[in-house]
């Protein structure tokens, strides 16, 4: 079975390198189909590994080579396929394959077609390195790899200033979090002497609580950056400047969930520091409702879905923070399916509307884009948590986790967020597909996407429907290495009541959205209210960052440049160069070629040497 590990890991890399050969050439359809084929090969290998681990309960591991051996430091470039990593591999490769196929249609007329597929496949390879690693060092390599690829893909249309700015913002925000991850890794090695998961987690119980708290907090700082948790959250919405399939893959299904995966993978550590876990859960609940409120009023189609992703990541961190790691992983998987569908559907709408993103300029697209409309509606129902779709099972379980832990406030926040999620999801659906037509037939000519583009969305839509039904099998599988979580404090009647209450608020949110936006939406005076302005301006947090961080940092940088770099460093270097030039001019007569001058200089040098030797002998 080891061959399947190599195939799953390196097939996307081969695709990326082949596409890179054509990166400077005009569009070559071959690159799109070849990279998609290699992703399909990786998916096939991942599914084979999933079947093997599921049927045998055997974890596989390989070591490609000893990467770093210095003294007691021994870091192998190794990978492990176990019950957790194989789930992530399957999610990543399934979603990636469909996104690649969808991208062939979406990027059809883009001049950077070949370059795009090289970047996209490189990202998948980096993501697989991250989730398959058997130690923190290799995880960090994949971690940085997805960061670099994300930067390249967000700024793919680099001729747009907004795209380059968004790419740099994402890169810098992630570097802040990555510093925390690095420091956490240093602490682990300092106290344990290894970065191997197996060794680290076997020995963490021997460390002092204060040390564990520091390690847990620093690792979570890394997770905050990658998963866009407050206050490192602003980059995610701005990252929508990249191509829409990129948003489906990176900013919905894979990279942004890496932080959740890190916490789940480090469950033995966090189990020893429940206080840190509870802090993670509290932050997750805050982010869930925080992002949901911003999605309520935003009019940018992709940003609404991005805020939804941010909100759902909050749900995952609540589950992980409260010790229900398999629940967090379950919601990670189901969310990947329905959220990627929503982004891909948004891409179809953009193509149909000449890249228009303002939902106020859409409406009535159902009759012209029936397939996209149906698929996005189903995905929105899954996101809202409506039975029997996938989102119902995973989201309801997270609410059970909060209630069972006696975290009533957290449960209430998540319950309110569930209603808000249902509302903004169907606000989006109504404004795009079923509401009043708000565009001119002369200006726009909406049309359905190509058949193979729709076909790429169908498997993900099907998984968004049925994935939740495999909850029992999923639990049985992943809890072979993850802690088992059950609602011990809840009676069966209480569980039923919680389900009804949660479903009720979701249905209520949908009905309000349908009723309101079927009849034109809220009164325009609402947009003049203070709360609307607060939400539409993202609680003014970007402006606060700009005033308190960006502008002072820029001013300090300019001052250092003008007063230290130019006046001191540049002047010093220029002075040294001027001195060297003068010295050279002064010494030029030595190389005149005159024999008598040369002999005199030789005698002078001999005398100096003898004097120097005499002085040394006396001293």
C-alpha positions as CSV (number, residue, x, y, z in Angstrom):
1,X,0.0,0.0,0.0
2,X,3.0,2.3,0.4
3,X,3.0,2.9,-3.4
4,X,-0.4,4.6,-3.0
5,X,1.1,7.1,-0.5
6,X,3.7,8.1,-3.1
7,X,1.0,8.3,-5.8
8,X,-1.3,10.4,-3.6
9,X,1.4,12.8,-2.6
10,X,3.4,13.3,-5.8
11,X,0.8,13.1,-8.5
12,X,-0.2,16.8,-7.9
13,X,3.4,17.8,-7.9
14,X,4.0,16.1,-11.3
15,X,1.0,17.9,-12.7
16,X,2.2,21.3,-11.3
17,X,5.7,20.8,-12.8
18,X,4.4,19.8,-16.2
19,X,2.0,22.8,-16.2
20,X,4.9,25.0,-15.2
21,X,6.7,24.1,-18.4
22,X,4.0,25.8,-20.3
23,X,3.5,28.7,-17.9
24,X,4.8,31.3,-20.3
25,X,3.0,29.9,-23.3
26,X,-0.4,30.8,-24.6
27,X,-3.3,28.8,-23.2
28,X,-2.8,25.1,-23.7
29,X,-5.9,23.0,-22.8
30,X,-3.6,20.1,-22.2
31,X,-2.3,21.6,-18.9
32,X,-5.8,21.9,-17.5
33,X,-6.8,18.3,-18.3
34,X,-3.4,16.8,-17.4
35,X,-3.4,18.4,-14.0
36,X,-7.0,17.4,-13.4
37,X,-6.1,13.8,-14.4
38,X,-3.2,13.8,-11.9
39,X,-5.5,15.1,-9.2
40,X,-7.9,12.3,-10.1
41,X,-5.0,9.8,-9.7
42,X,-4.2,11.3,-6.3
43,X,-7.9,11.1,-5.3
44,X,-8.0,7.4,-6.4
45,X,-4.9,6.6,-4.3
46,X,-6.4,8.5,-1.3
47,X,-9.6,6.5,-1.6
48,X,-7.6,3.3,-1.7
49,X,-5.7,4.3,1.4
50,X,-9.0,5.2,3.1
51,X,-10.4,1.8,2.3
52,X,-7.3,0.1,3.5
53,X,-7.1,1.9,6.9
54,X,-10.9,1.5,7.4
55,X,-10.8,-2.2,6.8
56,X,-7.6,-3.1,8.6
57,X,-7.2,-0.4,11.2
58,X,-3.5,-0.3,10.2
59,X,-1.7,3.0,10.0
60,X,1.0,3.4,7.3
61,X,4.1,5.4,7.5
62,X,7.1,6.1,5.2
63,X,10.3,8.0,5.5
64,X,11.6,9.4,2.3
65,X,15.0,10.4,3.8
66,X,16.6,11.8,6.9
67,X,16.1,15.5,6.3
68,X,18.1,17.0,9.2
69,X,20.5,15.2,11.5
70,X,22.5,17.5,13.7
71,X,23.6,16.3,17.1
72,X,20.5,15.1,18.9
73,X,18.2,16.8,16.3
74,X,16.9,14.2,13.9
75,X,14.1,15.2,11.6
76,X,13.1,12.7,9.0
77,X,11.1,13.7,5.9
78,X,8.3,11.3,6.8
79,X,4.6,10.8,6.3
80,X,1.9,9.0,8.1
81,X,-1.5,7.8,6.8
82,X,-3.7,7.1,9.8
83,X,-7.4,7.5,10.6
84,X,-7.2,11.3,10.8
85,X,-4.8,12.1,8.0
86,X,-6.5,9.8,5.5
87,X,-9.8,11.7,6.1
88,X,-8.1,15.0,5.4
89,X,-6.4,13.5,2.3
90,X,-9.7,12.3,0.9
91,X,-11.4,15.6,1.5
92,X,-8.5,17.6,-0.1
93,X,-8.2,15.4,-3.1
94,X,-11.9,15.0,-3.8
95,X,-12.6,18.7,-3.6
96,X,-9.3,19.6,-5.5
97,X,-10.2,17.2,-8.4
98,X,-13.6,18.8,-8.9
99,X,-12.2,22.3,-8.6
100,X,-9.5,21.5,-11.2
101,X,-12.1,20.3,-13.7
102,X,-14.4,23.3,-12.9
103,X,-11.4,25.6,-13.4
104,X,-10.9,24.4,-17.0
105,X,-14.2,26.1,-17.9
106,X,-13.8,29.0,-15.5
107,X,-10.3,30.0,-16.7
108,X,-11.0,29.2,-20.4
109,X,-10.3,32.7,-21.7
110,X,-7.6,33.7,-19.2
111,X,-4.1,34.4,-20.5
112,X,-2.6,32.9,-17.4
113,X,-4.4,29.5,-17.9
114,X,-1.2,27.4,-17.7
115,X,0.3,29.3,-14.9
116,X,-2.9,29.0,-12.9
117,X,-3.0,25.2,-13.0
118,X,0.7,25.0,-12.0
119,X,0.0,27.1,-8.9
120,X,-3.2,25.2,-8.1
121,X,-1.6,21.8,-8.3
122,X,1.4,23.0,-6.3
123,X,-1.0,24.1,-3.6
124,X,-2.6,20.7,-3.4
125,X,0.8,19.1,-3.1
126,X,1.7,21.4,-0.2
127,X,-1.6,20.7,1.5
128,X,-1.0,17.0,1.3
129,X,2.5,17.5,2.8
130,X,0.8,19.3,5.6
131,X,-1.8,16.7,6.4
132,X,0.3,13.6,5.8
133,X,3.4,14.7,7.8
134,X,4.4,12.7,10.8
135,X,6.2,15.5,12.6
136,X,5.9,19.3,13.2
137,X,8.8,20.2,10.9
138,X,7.4,18.6,7.8
139,X,4.0,20.0,8.7
140,X,5.6,23.4,8.8
141,X,7.0,22.9,5.3
142,X,3.5,22.1,4.0
143,X,2.1,25.0,6.1
144,X,4.5,27.5,4.4
145,X,3.9,25.9,1.1
146,X,0.2,26.5,1.1
147,X,0.9,30.0,2.3
148,X,3.1,30.8,-0.7
149,X,0.8,29.1,-3.2
150,X,-2.2,31.0,-1.6
151,X,-0.3,34.3,-2.0
152,X,0.4,33.5,-5.7
153,X,-3.3,32.5,-6.4
154,X,-4.9,35.4,-4.5
155,X,-2.6,37.8,-6.4
156,X,-3.0,35.8,-9.7
157,X,-4.3,38.8,-11.5
158,X,-1.4,40.9,-10.4
159,X,-2.2,43.7,-12.8
160,X,-5.0,44.6,-10.4
161,X,-3.7,46.6,-7.4
162,X,-6.5,45.2,-5.2
163,X,-5.4,41.7,-6.0
164,X,-1.7,42.3,-5.1
165,X,-2.8,44.2,-1.9
166,X,-5.0,41.3,-0.9
167,X,-2.3,38.7,-1.6
168,X,0.2,40.7,0.5
169,X,-2.3,41.1,3.3
170,X,-3.0,37.4,3.4
171,X,0.8,36.6,3.4
172,X,1.6,39.1,6.2
173,X,-1.3,38.0,8.4
174,X,-0.3,34.4,8.0
175,X,3.3,35.2,8.9
176,X,2.1,36.6,12.3
177,X,0.4,33.3,13.0
178,X,3.3,31.3,11.7
179,X,5.7,32.9,14.1
180,X,3.6,31.5,16.9
181,X,3.7,28.1,15.3
182,X,7.5,28.3,15.0
183,X,7.9,29.4,18.7
184,X,5.6,26.5,19.8
185,X,7.7,24.1,17.8
186,X,10.9,25.5,19.4
187,X,9.4,25.0,22.9
188,X,8.4,21.4,22.0
189,X,11.9,20.6,20.9
190,X,13.5,22.4,23.8
191,X,11.6,20.4,26.4
192,X,11.1,17.0,24.6
193,X,14.0,16.9,22.2
194,X,11.9,15.7,19.2
195,X,9.3,17.0,16.8
196,X,7.9,13.6,15.9
197,X,4.2,13.4,16.7
198,X,4.5,9.9,18.2
199,X,7.3,11.0,20.6
200,X,5.9,14.4,21.4
201,X,2.4,13.3,22.3
202,X,3.8,10.4,24.4
203,X,5.8,12.8,26.5
204,X,3.7,15.9,26.8
205,X,2.2,14.7,30.0
206,X,5.6,14.9,31.7
207,X,5.8,18.7,31.1
208,X,4.8,21.4,33.5
209,X,1.3,22.9,33.1
210,X,2.7,26.4,32.4
211,X,4.9,25.0,29.6
212,X,2.0,23.2,28.1
213,X,-0.1,26.3,28.2
214,X,2.6,28.3,26.3
215,X,3.0,25.5,23.7
216,X,-0.8,25.2,23.3
217,X,-1.3,28.9,23.0
218,X,1.5,29.4,20.5
219,X,0.4,26.5,18.3
220,X,-3.1,28.0,18.3
221,X,-1.7,31.3,17.3
222,X,-0.5,29.6,14.1
223,X,-4.0,28.1,13.7
224,X,-5.5,31.6,14.1
225,X,-3.5,32.9,11.2
226,X,-4.2,30.1,8.8
227,X,-7.9,29.7,9.8
228,X,-8.5,33.5,9.9
229,X,-9.6,33.7,13.5
230,X,-10.0,37.1,15.1
231,X,-8.0,39.4,15.1
232,X,-6.1,37.8,12.2
233,X,-9.3,37.5,10.2
234,X,-9.4,40.4,7.8
235,X,-7.4,38.7,5.0
236,X,-10.0,36.1,4.3
237,X,-12.7,38.4,2.9
238,X,-10.1,40.4,0.9
239,X,-8.7,37.1,-0.5
240,X,-11.8,36.9,-2.7
241,X,-9.8,39.0,-5.3
242,X,-8.4,35.7,-6.6
243,X,-10.2,33.5,-9.1
244,X,-13.4,32.0,-7.7
245,X,-12.3,28.3,-7.9
246,X,-9.3,29.3,-5.8
247,X,-11.8,30.5,-3.2
248,X,-13.6,27.2,-3.4
249,X,-10.4,25.2,-2.8
250,X,-8.2,27.3,-0.6
251,X,-10.6,29.5,1.3
252,X,-13.4,27.1,2.0
253,X,-12.3,23.5,1.9
254,X,-8.5,23.1,2.5
255,X,-6.1,25.8,3.7
256,X,-8.4,27.6,6.1
257,X,-9.2,24.3,7.8
258,X,-5.5,23.6,8.4
259,X,-5.7,25.4,11.8
260,X,-8.5,23.1,12.8
261,X,-6.5,20.1,11.7
262,X,-3.5,21.3,13.7
263,X,-5.6,21.5,16.9
264,X,-7.3,18.1,16.2
265,X,-3.9,16.5,15.5
266,X,-2.5,17.9,18.8
267,X,-5.5,16.7,20.8
268,X,-3.2,14.9,23.3
269,X,-1.7,18.2,24.2
270,X,-4.9,20.2,24.4
271,X,-6.5,17.5,26.5
272,X,-4.0,18.4,29.3
273,X,-4.8,22.1,29.2
274,X,-8.6,22.4,29.1
275,X,-8.4,26.1,30.1
276,X,-6.7,26.8,26.7
277,X,-9.2,24.6,25.0
278,X,-12.1,26.6,26.6
279,X,-10.4,29.9,25.5
280,X,-10.3,28.5,21.9
281,X,-14.0,27.6,22.1
282,X,-14.9,31.0,23.4
283,X,-13.0,32.7,20.5
284,X,-14.6,30.3,18.1
285,X,-18.1,31.2,19.3
286,X,-17.3,34.9,19.0
287,X,-16.0,34.5,15.5
288,X,-19.0,32.5,14.5
289,X,-21.5,35.2,15.3
290,X,-19.1,38.0,14.5
291,X,-18.7,36.8,10.9
292,X,-22.3,35.9,10.5
293,X,-23.4,39.5,11.4
294,X,-21.2,40.9,8.7
295,X,-22.6,38.5,6.1
296,X,-26.1,39.8,6.9
297,X,-25.6,43.1,5.1
298,X,-22.8,42.5,2.6
299,X,-23.7,42.8,-1.1
300,X,-20.6,41.1,-2.5
301,X,-21.5,37.5,-3.5
302,X,-18.1,36.0,-2.8
303,X,-17.6,38.0,0.4
304,X,-20.9,36.7,1.9
305,X,-19.7,33.2,1.3
306,X,-16.3,34.0,2.7
307,X,-17.8,35.4,5.9
308,X,-19.9,32.2,6.1
309,X,-16.7,30.2,5.9
310,X,-15.2,32.3,8.7
311,X,-18.3,31.7,10.8
312,X,-18.3,27.9,10.3
313,X,-14.6,27.8,11.2
314,X,-15.7,29.3,14.5
315,X,-18.1,26.3,14.9
316,X,-15.2,23.9,14.3
317,X,-13.0,25.6,16.9
318,X,-15.8,25.5,19.5
319,X,-16.0,21.7,19.1
320,X,-12.2,21.2,19.1
321,X,-11.8,23.6,22.1
322,X,-14.4,21.6,24.1
323,X,-12.6,18.3,23.4
324,X,-15.0,17.0,20.8
325,X,-12.2,16.6,18.2
326,X,-14.0,14.1,16.0
327,X,-17.0,16.5,15.8
328,X,-14.7,19.3,14.7
329,X,-13.2,17.0,12.0
330,X,-16.7,15.9,10.9
331,X,-17.9,19.4,10.4
332,X,-14.7,20.2,8.6
333,X,-15.4,17.5,6.1
334,X,-19.1,18.2,5.5
335,X,-18.5,22.0,5.3
336,X,-15.8,21.4,2.7
337,X,-18.4,19.8,0.4
338,X,-21.2,22.3,0.6
339,X,-19.1,25.4,0.8
340,X,-16.9,24.5,-2.2
341,X,-20.2,24.0,-4.1
342,X,-21.3,27.5,-3.1
343,X,-18.1,29.0,-4.3
344,X,-18.1,27.1,-7.6
345,X,-21.7,28.1,-8.2
346,X,-20.7,31.7,-7.5
347,X,-18.1,31.4,-10.2
348,X,-20.9,30.2,-12.6
349,X,-22.9,33.3,-11.7
350,X,-19.9,35.6,-12.2
351,X,-19.4,34.2,-15.7
352,X,-23.0,34.6,-16.6
353,X,-23.0,38.2,-15.3
354,X,-19.7,39.4,-16.8
355,X,-17.9,39.1,-13.5
356,X,-20.5,41.1,-11.6
357,X,-20.4,40.5,-7.8
358,X,-23.1,42.9,-6.5
359,X,-26.1,40.8,-5.6
360,X,-28.3,44.0,-5.9
361,X,-27.7,43.9,-9.6
362,X,-28.9,40.3,-10.1
363,X,-32.2,38.5,-9.5
364,X,-34.4,36.2,-11.5
365,X,-31.5,34.0,-12.7
366,X,-33.2,30.7,-11.8
367,X,-34.9,30.4,-15.2
368,X,-31.6,31.0,-17.1
369,X,-29.3,29.0,-14.8
370,X,-31.5,26.2,-13.4
371,X,-28.7,23.7,-12.7
372,X,-26.6,26.2,-10.8
373,X,-29.6,27.5,-9.0
374,X,-30.7,24.1,-7.8
375,X,-27.2,23.1,-6.7
376,X,-26.5,26.3,-4.8
377,X,-29.9,26.1,-3.1
378,X,-29.2,22.6,-2.0
379,X,-25.8,23.7,-0.7
380,X,-27.4,26.6,1.1
381,X,-29.9,24.2,2.8
382,X,-26.9,22.1,3.9
383,X,-25.2,25.2,5.2
384,X,-28.3,26.2,7.1
385,X,-28.4,22.8,8.8
386,X,-31.6,21.5,7.4
387,X,-32.4,17.8,7.8
388,X,-31.3,15.4,6.2
389,X,-28.5,17.3,4.6
390,X,-24.8,17.0,5.7
391,X,-24.7,20.3,7.6
392,X,-27.6,19.3,9.8
393,X,-25.7,16.4,11.4
394,X,-22.4,18.1,11.9
395,X,-23.7,21.5,13.1
396,X,-26.3,20.0,15.4
397,X,-23.6,17.8,17.0
398,X,-21.5,20.9,17.7
399,X,-24.5,22.6,19.5
400,X,-24.9,19.4,21.5
401,X,-21.2,19.6,22.5
402,X,-21.6,23.1,23.8
403,X,-24.8,22.2,25.7
404,X,-23.4,19.1,27.1
405,X,-20.3,21.0,28.4
406,X,-22.7,23.3,30.3
407,X,-21.3,26.1,28.2
408,X,-24.8,27.7,27.9
409,X,-23.5,31.0,26.7
410,X,-21.5,29.4,23.9
411,X,-24.6,27.3,22.9
412,X,-26.8,30.4,22.8
413,X,-24.3,32.2,20.6
414,X,-24.1,29.2,18.2
415,X,-27.9,28.8,18.2
416,X,-28.4,32.5,17.3
417,X,-25.7,32.1,14.7
418,X,-27.5,29.1,13.2
419,X,-30.5,31.4,12.6
420,X,-28.4,34.1,11.1
421,X,-26.6,31.6,8.8
422,X,-29.9,30.4,7.4
423,X,-31.1,34.0,6.9
424,X,-28.0,35.2,5.0
425,X,-27.7,32.0,3.0
426,X,-31.2,32.4,1.6
427,X,-30.8,36.2,1.3
428,X,-28.0,35.3,-1.2
429,X,-30.1,32.7,-3.0
430,X,-33.2,35.0,-3.2
431,X,-31.2,38.0,-4.4
432,X,-29.4,36.0,-7.1
433,X,-32.0,33.5,-8.4
434,X,-35.5,34.1,-7.2
435,X,-35.9,37.8,-6.4
436,X,-36.8,40.6,-8.8
437,X,-34.6,41.0,-11.8
438,X,-32.4,44.0,-11.2
439,X,-30.3,44.0,-14.4
440,X,-30.9,45.0,-18.0
441,X,-31.2,42.4,-20.7
442,X,-29.3,44.7,-23.0
443,X,-26.4,44.9,-20.5
444,X,-26.2,41.3,-19.4
445,X,-26.9,38.0,-21.1
446,X,-26.9,35.4,-18.4
447,X,-26.4,31.8,-19.4
448,X,-25.7,28.4,-17.8
449,X,-22.2,27.1,-17.4
450,X,-20.8,24.3,-19.6
451,X,-22.0,20.8,-19.0
452,X,-18.6,19.5,-17.7
453,X,-18.5,22.5,-15.3
454,X,-21.8,21.5,-13.9
455,X,-20.8,17.9,-13.8
456,X,-17.8,18.8,-11.7
457,X,-20.1,20.3,-9.1
458,X,-22.5,17.4,-8.9
459,X,-20.3,15.0,-6.9
460,X,-19.7,17.7,-4.3
461,X,-23.4,18.5,-4.2
462,X,-24.2,14.8,-3.7
463,X,-21.7,14.6,-0.8
464,X,-23.3,17.8,0.7
465,X,-26.5,15.8,0.8
466,X,-25.4,12.4,2.0
467,X,-22.2,12.9,3.9
468,X,-24.0,13.4,7.2
469,X,-25.6,10.0,7.0
470,X,-22.2,8.4,7.5
471,X,-21.8,9.9,10.9
472,X,-21.8,6.6,12.8
473,X,-19.2,5.1,10.5
474,X,-17.1,8.2,10.7
475,X,-17.2,8.3,14.5
476,X,-16.3,4.6,14.7
477,X,-13.4,5.2,12.3
478,X,-11.7,8.3,13.6
479,X,-12.1,7.6,17.3
480,X,-9.7,4.7,16.8
481,X,-7.0,7.4,17.5
482,X,-9.1,10.5,18.5
483,X,-10.8,10.7,21.9
484,X,-14.4,9.5,22.0
485,X,-17.0,12.1,22.7
486,X,-20.6,11.4,23.7
487,X,-23.3,13.5,25.2
488,X,-23.2,11.9,28.7
489,X,-25.1,14.8,30.3
490,X,-28.0,14.8,27.9
491,X,-31.1,12.6,27.9
492,X,-32.6,11.4,24.7
493,X,-35.6,13.8,25.1
494,X,-33.1,16.7,25.6
495,X,-31.3,15.8,22.5
496,X,-34.5,15.7,20.5
497,X,-35.5,19.1,22.0
498,X,-32.1,20.6,21.0
499,X,-32.5,19.3,17.5
500,X,-36.0,20.8,17.2
501,X,-34.9,24.1,18.6
502,X,-31.9,24.3,16.3
503,X,-33.8,23.2,13.2
504,X,-36.6,25.6,14.2
505,X,-34.4,28.7,14.3
506,X,-32.8,27.7,10.9
507,X,-36.2,27.2,9.3
508,X,-37.3,30.5,10.7
509,X,-34.2,32.3,9.3
510,X,-34.9,30.8,5.8
511,X,-38.6,31.8,5.9
512,X,-37.8,35.4,6.9
513,X,-35.3,35.6,4.1
514,X,-37.6,34.1,1.5
515,X,-40.6,36.3,2.5
516,X,-38.6,39.5,2.8
517,X,-36.6,39.2,-0.5
518,X,-39.5,37.9,-2.4
519,X,-41.1,41.2,-1.7
520,X,-38.2,43.5,-2.4
521,X,-36.2,43.2,0.9
522,X,-35.9,45.6,3.8
523,X,-36.7,49.3,3.5
524,X,-33.8,51.4,2.2
525,X,-33.9,53.5,5.4
526,X,-32.3,50.5,7.1
527,X,-29.0,51.3,5.3
528,X,-28.9,54.7,7.1
529,X,-28.9,53.1,10.5
530,X,-25.8,53.0,12.8
531,X,-25.9,49.2,13.1
532,X,-26.0,48.8,9.3
533,X,-23.0,51.1,8.8
534,X,-21.2,49.2,11.6
535,X,-21.7,45.9,9.9
536,X,-21.0,47.0,6.4
537,X,-17.8,48.5,7.5
538,X,-16.7,45.3,9.3
539,X,-17.0,46.9,12.7
540,X,-14.5,49.4,11.4
541,X,-11.7,46.9,12.3
542,X,-9.9,47.4,8.9
543,X,-9.9,51.1,9.4
544,X,-8.6,50.7,13.0
545,X,-5.8,48.5,11.8
546,X,-5.0,51.1,9.1
547,X,-4.9,54.0,11.6
548,X,-3.2,52.2,14.5
549,X,-0.9,49.8,12.7
550,X,-0.5,50.3,8.9
551,X,0.0,54.1,8.8
552,X,2.3,54.3,11.9
553,X,4.4,51.3,10.5
554,X,4.6,53.1,7.1
555,X,5.6,56.4,8.7
556,X,8.3,54.7,10.8
557,X,9.5,52.8,7.8
558,X,9.8,56.0,5.7
559,X,11.7,57.7,8.6
560,X,14.1,54.8,8.9
561,X,14.6,54.8,5.2
562,X,15.3,58.6,5.0
563,X,17.3,59.1,8.2
564,X,19.1,55.8,8.8
565,X,19.3,54.0,5.4
566,X,20.0,57.0,3.2
567,X,21.8,59.4,5.7
568,X,23.8,56.8,7.6
569,X,24.1,53.5,5.9
570,X,24.2,54.8,2.3
571,X,26.5,57.6,3.3
572,X,28.9,55.2,5.1
573,X,29.0,52.9,2.1
574,X,29.5,55.8,-0.3
575,X,32.2,57.2,1.9
576,X,34.0,53.8,2.0
577,X,33.8,53.6,-1.8
578,X,35.1,57.2,-2.2
579,X,38.0,56.4,0.2
580,X,38.9,53.2,-1.7
581,X,38.8,55.2,-4.9
582,X,41.1,57.9,-3.5
583,X,43.5,55.3,-2.1
584,X,43.6,53.6,-5.5
585,X,44.4,56.9,-7.2
586,X,47.2,57.6,-4.6
587,X,48.7,54.1,-5.0
588,X,48.5,54.2,-8.8
589,X,52.2,55.4,-9.2
590,X,53.4,52.1,-7.7
591,X,52.2,50.3,-10.8
592,X,54.0,52.8,-13.2
593,X,56.3,50.0,-14.6
594,X,59.5,52.0,-13.9
595,X,62.2,49.5,-12.7
596,X,64.1,52.0,-10.4
597,X,60.9,53.0,-8.7
598,X,60.0,49.4,-8.1
599,X,63.5,48.6,-6.6
600,X,63.2,51.6,-4.3
601,X,59.8,50.4,-3.1
602,X,61.2,46.9,-2.6
603,X,64.0,48.2,-0.5
604,X,61.6,50.4,1.5
605,X,59.4,47.4,2.1
606,X,62.4,45.3,3.2
607,X,63.4,48.0,5.7
608,X,59.9,48.2,7.1
609,X,59.8,44.4,7.5
610,X,63.1,44.3,9.3
611,X,62.0,47.1,11.7
612,X,58.7,45.3,12.4
613,X,60.6,42.0,13.1
614,X,63.0,43.9,15.4
615,X,60.2,45.5,17.4
616,X,58.5,42.1,17.8
617,X,61.7,40.5,19.1
618,X,62.2,43.3,21.7
619,X,58.6,43.0,22.9
